[in-house]
Amino acid sequence: MKLKIFYLMFAALLLSCGDAVINLDKETYSPKIVIDGYVLPHHKVDNIRISRNFPLNEKINIMDFPLKDANVSITDLNAGKNYPLTFNFGQLGFEYRKSDLEIKEGNSYRLSVSAEIDGKKLTASSTTTVPLDGFHIDRNVSQLDPLKYREKDENGDLRFFTISFKHSASTDFYALSIVAQEASMETFIEDNMFGLEKKELDEDFLNRLKYEASWAQTSRSSDGITTIKILWLDTWFYGQYRAILYAGDNNFKQYFLTHNNVQDIDGNLYEPKFFIDGDGIGVFGSALADTVHFNVLSE
């Protein structure tokens, strides 16, 4: 259920239309703690990824990315209690192994990190406030019954899967993660909207088609109902799909909307919004989550 967000801040520059010029060398490099972590109510605190950046043109051992010796803790600001986290070598992330830390709707939590990078002692911290309770997917209103690929109704109009949900009163941002759970060459939809053929696929491309994401922004009314339509261009395989809808806090929202959007059409460069104090980049956020499934039929 954890989100995997990678820090490729300059990748968008390769596809940009503007004339921005940047000079990147060892003189511009500054060591940073990289944070990738989310907390969800009534879930164990785990998979809090703490890593580092590196200068360009330097040979890197991938196992040097995780800062396994960092000091990492979460403070429940409502209770005024601090909880030290432990590194999990299997997940390559930090976790809290006892059962007395409970993430609650509406409460605030601060992640604190200290580590030594390139001989420098660095610190970083970030605070998240979990969205208020009330968010859930309304399965009675949502359209989740199985559909054939690009199935049409009696009027000849396309039918769609839809997810209707009740709002949280404290957030207007909702992110949807869609995963094809039976993705393979055998289940790939050859009669797809873009005419993409199996011979054009390799394992990496196939795996990227397995995952889709979208988002919605609403009013903050706790009484509201919003419906997200799942477009057919987000389904590349027959079979079952898992859809997780997240009601995200402001840290989640701003990072999601800015981390992959660092240059405008005129070439102006923007830094993603991190909301991290000290020597850090990345995201520490929170969300409520609800999960549904739907099935794309081949016949």
C-alpha positions in Angstrom: 0.0 0.0 0.0 3.0 2.3 0.2 3.7 4.7 -2.5 7.0 4.4 -4.4 8.1 7.8 -5.6 11.5 8.2 -7.1 13.6 11.4 -7.0 14.4 12.1 -10.7 14.0 15.8 -10.5 15.9 16.6 -13.7 14.4 13.9 -16.0 11.7 16.3 -17.3 14.3 18.6 -18.6 15.1 16.0 -21.4 11.6 16.5 -22.8 11.2 20.2 -22.2 10.5 22.9 -24.9 12.2 25.9 -23.3 15.8 27.1 -23.5 16.8 26.9 -19.8 20.5 26.2 -19.3 21.8 24.6 -16.1 25.3 23.8 -15.1 25.7 20.8 -12.9 29.1 19.8 -11.5 30.8 18.9 -8.3 30.8 22.5 -7.3 27.0 22.7 -7.3 26.6 19.4 -5.4 25.3 19.6 -1.8 24.8 16.5 0.2 21.1 15.9 1.2 19.1 13.5 3.2 16.4 12.1 0.9 13.1 11.1 2.5 10.4 9.0 1.0 7.8 8.1 3.6 4.0 8.0 4.3 2.0 7.1 7.4 -1.6 5.8 7.2 -4.1 5.5 10.1 -4.3 2.1 11.8 -1.3 0.8 9.7 2.1 -0.1 11.0 4.7 2.6 10.5 7.2 1.0 8.0 9.0 1.4 4.7 10.1 4.9 5.6 12.9 5.2 3.0 15.9 7.3 4.1 18.6 7.7 1.5 21.0 10.3 0.0 21.9 12.1 -3.2 25.2 11.8 -5.1 27.3 14.1 -7.3 26.9 13.6 -11.1 29.5 11.4 -12.9 30.4 9.5 -9.8 30.4 5.7 -9.8 27.7 4.6 -7.4 27.0 1.4 -5.5 23.3 1.1 -5.2 23.6 -0.2 -1.7 25.1 3.1 -0.7 21.8 4.9 -1.3 20.0 3.7 2.0 21.3 5.5 5.1 20.9 2.5 7.2 22.9 4.0 10.1 20.8 7.2 10.2 19.0 8.2 13.4 15.3 8.2 12.6 12.3 8.9 14.8 8.6 9.9 14.7 7.1 12.2 17.2 3.4 12.1 17.9 2.9 15.8 18.4 -0.6 15.4 20.0 0.7 13.0 22.6 4.2 14.6 22.9 5.9 11.2 22.6 8.9 10.2 20.5 9.3 6.8 18.8 12.7 5.7 17.4 12.6 3.7 14.1 14.7 0.7 13.2 16.2 -0.1 9.8 14.7 -3.1 8.1 17.3 -4.7 5.8 14.6 -6.6 3.8 12.6 -3.5 2.9 15.6 -1.1 2.9 13.5 1.2 5.0 12.8 2.2 8.6 10.0 0.9 10.7 8.6 1.0 14.2 8.5 -2.5 15.6 6.4 -2.1 18.7 2.6 -1.8 18.9 2.2 1.4 21.0 2.5 3.9 18.1 -0.9 4.5 16.6 -1.4 6.8 13.6 -4.8 8.5 14.0 -6.9 10.7 11.7 -6.5 14.4 12.4 -3.3 14.0 14.4 0.1 15.5 13.5 3.4 13.6 13.4 7.0 14.8 12.9 9.7 12.7 11.2 13.2 13.6 12.4 16.4 12.3 10.7 20.1 12.8 11.4 22.9 11.3 9.4 26.5 11.8 8.3 27.1 12.2 4.6 30.5 12.9 3.0 31.8 13.7 6.5 29.1 16.3 7.2 26.5 15.9 10.0 23.1 16.6 8.5 19.6 16.9 9.9 16.1 17.0 8.4 12.6 17.0 9.6 9.1 17.2 8.3 5.6 17.3 9.8 2.4 15.8 8.5 -1.2 16.2 9.7 -3.3 13.1 8.8 -6.6 14.0 7.0 -9.8 13.8 9.1 -12.0 10.7 9.1 -15.0 10.5 6.8 -13.3 9.5 3.6 -14.4 6.2 2.0 -15.4 4.7 -1.4 -19.1 4.3 -1.8 -19.4 0.9 -3.4 -23.2 1.2 -3.9 -22.7 4.2 -6.2 -19.5 3.2 -7.9 -19.6 1.1 -11.1 -17.3 -1.9 -10.3 -19.2 -4.7 -12.0 -17.1 -6.5 -14.7 -17.1 -4.9 -18.1 -15.8 -6.0 -21.5 -13.0 -3.8 -22.9 -14.6 -0.7 -24.3 -18.0 -2.1 -23.7 -20.9 0.1 -25.0 -24.4 0.6 -23.6 -27.7 0.3 -25.5 -27.2 3.7 -27.0 -23.8 2.9 -28.4 -22.0 5.0 -25.7 -18.9 3.7 -24.0 -19.4 2.4 -20.5 -16.7 3.0 -17.8 -15.7 1.8 -14.4 -16.3 4.6 -11.8 -15.2 5.1 -8.2 -17.5 7.4 -6.1 -16.2 8.5 -2.8 -17.1 10.5 0.3 -14.8 13.4 1.1 -12.6 14.0 4.1 -13.3 17.4 5.6 -9.6 18.4 5.8 -8.3 17.6 2.3 -9.3 18.4 -1.3 -6.8 16.1 -2.9 -7.3 12.4 -3.9 -4.8 10.2 -5.7 -5.8 7.0 -7.5 -3.4 4.1 -8.0 -4.4 1.4 -10.5 -2.6 -1.9 -10.8 -3.3 -4.7 -13.3 -2.9 -7.7 -11.1 -2.8 -10.3 -13.9 -0.5 -8.3 -16.3 1.4 -10.5 -18.8 1.9 -10.9 -22.5 -1.0 -13.4 -22.5 -3.5 -10.9 -21.0 -2.2 -7.8 -22.9 -5.1 -6.2 -24.9 -4.0 -6.2 -28.5 -7.1 -4.4 -29.7 -6.1 -1.4 -27.6 -6.9 2.3 -28.3 -3.3 3.1 -29.5 -2.7 0.2 -31.8 0.2 -1.0 -29.6 1.3 -4.5 -30.5 2.9 -7.2 -28.5 6.0 -7.2 -30.7 6.7 -3.6 -29.5 6.8 -4.6 -25.8 9.7 -5.7 -23.7 9.5 -6.7 -20.0 10.3 -3.2 -18.8 7.6 -1.6 -21.0 5.1 -4.3 -20.0 5.7 -3.6 -16.4 5.2 0.1 -16.8 1.9 -0.4 -18.5 0.8 -2.4 -15.4 0.7 0.7 -13.2 -1.5 3.8 -13.8 -2.3 6.8 -11.6 -4.7 9.8 -11.7 -5.9 12.4 -9.2 -8.9 14.5 -8.4 -9.3 17.8 -6.5 -12.6 18.6 -4.8 -14.1 21.0 -2.3 -13.4 20.4 1.4 -17.0 19.7 2.1 -17.3 16.5 4.2 -20.8 15.9 2.8 -19.6 15.8 -0.8 -19.5 12.8 -3.2 -17.1 12.8 -6.1 -16.9 10.3 -8.9 -13.7 9.4 -10.8 -14.1 7.8 -14.2 -11.5 5.2 -15.0 -10.7 5.8 -18.7 -10.0 2.8 -21.0 -6.6 4.2 -21.8 -5.7 3.2 -18.2 -6.4 -0.5 -18.8 -3.9 -2.4 -20.9 -4.7 -6.0 -19.7 -7.6 -8.3 -19.3 -8.3 -9.5 -15.8 -8.5 -8.1 -12.3 -7.4 -4.7 -11.3 -6.8 -3.2 -7.8 -7.6 0.4 -7.3 -6.4 2.2 -4.2 -7.8 5.7 -3.6 -5.8 8.0 -1.2 -7.0 11.1 0.5 -3.7 12.9 0.9 -2.5 15.6 3.2 -0.9 18.8 1.9 2.6 17.3 1.8 1.4 14.4 -0.3 -0.6 16.8 -2.6 2.1 19.3 -3.3 4.8 16.7 -3.9 2.6 14.6 -6.2 1.7 17.7 -8.3 5.2 19.2 -8.5 7.9 16.5 -8.3 7.6 15.5 -12.0 6.9 19.1 -13.3 10.1 21.1 -12.9 10.1 23.2 -16.0 7.4 25.3 -17.8 7.0 25.8 -21.5 9.2 29.0 -21.4 12.1 27.1 -19.9 11.7 28.5 -16.3 12.8 25.9 -13.7 10.9 25.1 -10.5 11.9 23.2 -7.5 9.4 20.6 -6.3 7.6 21.4 -3.0 9.2 19.3 -0.3 8.0 20.8 3.1 11.2 19.4 4.7 13.2 21.5 7.1 17.0 21.4 7.3 19.2 19.3 5.0 16.6 17.3 3.2 14.6 16.7 0.1 11.7 14.4 -0.7 8.4 13.8 1.0 6.9 12.8 4.3 3.2 12.7 4.1 0.0 11.0 5.2 -3.2 9.7 3.8 -6.4 7.8 4.3 -6.8 4.9 1.9 -9.6 2.6 0.6 -9.3 -0.2 -1.9 -11.6 -1.7 -4.5 -11.3 -4.2 -7.4 -12.7 -4.4 -10.9 -12.4 -6.9 -13.8 -11.9 -6.3 -17.5 -13.4 -9.2 -19.4 -12.0 -10.6 -22.6 -15.3 -12.0 -23.7 
